[in-house]
Amino acid sequence: MRLVLKSPSILLIEDDRELSALMEEFFAAHHLSLATAHDGEQGLARALDGSYDLIILDVMLPVMDGFEVLQQLRRRTSVPVIMLTARTEHGDRISGLNLGADDYLNKPFSPDE
């Protein structure tokens, strides 16, 4: 019998389409697929409809900001969430973590991070 490992399913909710494309390339080079959504409402819907192993979530999103998306997610799922944002104020980091984010990564960042 051959063991088949499933690669992690990752959702990126990010309005910067150029950054999204770069991240898709980076993840593909590491044999990981990355689904994307470009606004908070679409991202929340995709996150709740799919069975993702990880969500990477921007804070400053159109339609619904990342903090609201995170609040909605935490009411329904415990999927790990990494906040990815240019909002680097201490209060923003604390807010994200208090709302249930598993980590908070500041932009700009190195792909290896």
PENOR-V170595 format. One record per residue. N is the residue number from 0. RES is the residue in one letter. PHI is phi in radians with two decimals (999 if undefined). NEAR is the number of other ideal C-beta (glycine too) atoms within 8 Angstrom. Layout:
n | res | phi | near
N | RES | PHI | NEAR
N | RES | PHI | NEAR
This chain:
n | res | phi | near
0 | M | 999 | 2
1 | R | -1.77 | 3
2 | L | -1.47 | 4
3 | V | -1.93 | 4
4 | L | -1.61 | 4
5 | K | -1.50 | 4
6 | S | -1.35 | 7
7 | P | -1.03 | 7
8 | S | -1.75 | 11
9 | I | -2.12 | 14
10 | L | -2.02 | 16
11 | L | -1.84 | 13
12 | I | -1.92 | 19
13 | E | -2.64 | 14
14 | D | -1.44 | 9
15 | D | -1.38 | 7
16 | R | -1.18 | 7
17 | E | -1.18 | 6
18 | L | -1.09 | 8
19 | S | -1.02 | 12
20 | A | -1.13 | 8
21 | L | -1.10 | 9
22 | M | -1.20 | 13
23 | E | -1.05 | 11
24 | E | -1.09 | 8
25 | F | -1.06 | 9
26 | F | -1.14 | 11
27 | A | -1.08 | 10
28 | A | -1.10 | 6
29 | H | -1.84 | 6
30 | H | 1.05 | 5
31 | L | -2.16 | 9
32 | S | -1.64 | 8
33 | L | -2.32 | 11
34 | A | -1.53 | 11
35 | T | -2.27 | 10
36 | A | -2.42 | 13
37 | H | -1.98 | 11
38 | D | -2.59 | 11
39 | G | -1.10 | 14
40 | E | -1.13 | 8
41 | Q | -1.10 | 11
42 | G | -1.10 | 16
43 | L | -1.09 | 13
44 | A | -1.06 | 9
45 | R | -1.14 | 12
46 | A | -1.10 | 16
47 | L | -1.40 | 9
48 | D | -1.42 | 5
49 | G | -1.70 | 9
50 | S | -2.03 | 4
51 | Y | -1.52 | 11
52 | D | -1.54 | 8
53 | L | -2.75 | 12
54 | I | -2.14 | 15
55 | I | -1.86 | 13
56 | L | -2.21 | 14
57 | D | -1.30 | 13
58 | V | -1.54 | 14
59 | M | -1.54 | 9
60 | L | -2.13 | 15
61 | P | -1.27 | 6
62 | V | 1.29 | 7
63 | M | -2.54 | 9
64 | D | -1.28 | 9
65 | G | -1.10 | 15
66 | F | -1.13 | 10
67 | E | -1.16 | 9
68 | V | -1.02 | 16
69 | L | -1.08 | 15
70 | Q | -1.02 | 10
71 | Q | -1.12 | 9
72 | L | -1.07 | 15
73 | R | -1.16 | 10
74 | R | -1.29 | 5
75 | R | -2.16 | 6
76 | T | -2.65 | 7
77 | S | -1.97 | 4
78 | V | -0.97 | 10
79 | P | -1.06 | 8
80 | V | -2.24 | 13
81 | I | -1.92 | 13
82 | M | -1.36 | 14
83 | L | -2.27 | 11
84 | T | -2.72 | 15
85 | A | -1.49 | 7
86 | R | -1.39 | 7
87 | T | -1.86 | 7
88 | E | -1.09 | 6
89 | H | -0.96 | 5
90 | G | -1.07 | 6
91 | D | -1.14 | 11
92 | R | -1.05 | 10
93 | I | -1.10 | 8
94 | S | -1.03 | 9
95 | G | -1.05 | 15
96 | L | -1.18 | 9
97 | N | -1.15 | 6
98 | L | -1.36 | 10
99 | G | 2.07 | 10
100 | A | -1.13 | 12
101 | D | -1.51 | 6
102 | D | -2.80 | 6
103 | Y | -2.44 | 10
104 | L | -1.93 | 10
105 | N | -1.49 | 8
106 | K | -1.58 | 7
107 | P | -1.28 | 3
108 | F | -2.48 | 8
109 | S | -1.53 | 4
110 | P | -0.94 | 7
111 | D | -1.19 | 3
112 | E | -1.13 | 5
